[in-house]
């Protein structure tokens, strides 16, 4: 629609275009003359007057979109040189993603009067009062003094920031970090209730496949690694939150066979006695020895066998065998004492 009004000093024009689907045309911004820079006060006046009118109608303010400004300003200058007409391709020049796009143009109106002129025209008013979210404004005064104004409107999806959960405690882990033992996660009280909680156990920071229950039994692959559990809280309309527990101690194994040693040999000076350790498991297990004289460790007596000395006469001998294995807890086993050593 094109409306022409004649005042006492100048001819004025206003035009309107509305579309809800993209235009197909060959005109691009690259073919337009470089846009002149409008005075910020002129652009601000058009924006303010537009949003005042929308507020009076109970509508939200339009957001100024600088990318759309560039399209509008380029077209305002082009009209000054090529004649008053709508931009046939503004919908392809503004940022993509819009669901509604429209245009108001005018010639011969100042920044202070153009919005009122548009509001007094039903088609232009419809654009100003539309469901648009963004606006771009162009305003250019030609060398002869005629001002050209452009409004480009667009509706883009509005993003909503989800609410924040009010209580998101850090989970804790109870139980022994030992092979075959059960560890249990305590998630704490999340709010506002109800909050859906998901669990994920990790070993040394790497997620354990399938370990998504509140409890977890340590396996061989976990030996030597610290375990953590991450609890993720979800609730419709709220931002998802994930909290990770403090790591456990490094997982240790438990030796499954730790037999009590026995001593073979005669308790007599000069005789050799030997510790019989039995089979420790899971193999291999490193065994350490310490012989004692009536309960007191004998210095240097740390081999699997021991030659009885004169100092041992009248005492009994025992041997303690300690089994060690990487990532397993050490276990010590003490033999029964020998008979009293004789000379």
HELIX and SHEET records of a PDB file:
HELIX    1   1 UNK A   29  UNK A   31  5                                   3    
HELIX    2   2 UNK A   40  UNK A   56  1                                  17    
HELIX    3   3 UNK A   66  UNK A   82  1                                  17    
HELIX    4   4 UNK A   90  UNK A   93  1                                   4    
HELIX    5   5 UNK A  114  UNK A  119  1                                   6    
HELIX    6   6 UNK A  122  UNK A  128  1                                   7    
HELIX    7   7 UNK A  220  UNK A  222  5                                   3    
HELIX    8   8 UNK A  310  UNK A  312  5                                   3    
SHEET    1   A 6 UNK A   2  UNK A   6  0                                        
SHEET    2   A 6 UNK A  11  UNK A  19 -1                                        
SHEET    3   A 6 UNK A 100  UNK A 107 -1                                        
SHEET    4   A 6 UNK A 147  UNK A 155 -1                                        
SHEET    5   A 6 UNK A 134  UNK A 141 -1                                        
SHEET    6   A 6 UNK A  63  UNK A  64  1                                        
SHEET    1   B 3 UNK A 172  UNK A 174  0                                        
SHEET    2   B 3 UNK A 182  UNK A 186 -1                                        
SHEET    3   B 3 UNK A 215  UNK A 217 -1                                        
SHEET    1   C 4 UNK A 206  UNK A 207  0                                        
SHEET    2   C 4 UNK A 196  UNK A 203 -1                                        
SHEET    3   C 4 UNK A 227  UNK A 234 -1                                        
SHEET    4   C 4 UNK A 241  UNK A 244 -1                                        
SHEET    1   D 3 UNK A 262  UNK A 264  0                                        
SHEET    2   D 3 UNK A 272  UNK A 276 -1                                        
SHEET    3   D 3 UNK A 305  UNK A 307 -1                                        
SHEET    1   E 4 UNK A 296  UNK A 297  0                                        
SHEET    2   E 4 UNK A 286  UNK A 293 -1                                        
SHEET    3   E 4 UNK A 317  UNK A 325 -1                                        
SHEET    4   E 4 UNK A 328  UNK A 334 -1                                        
END                                                                             
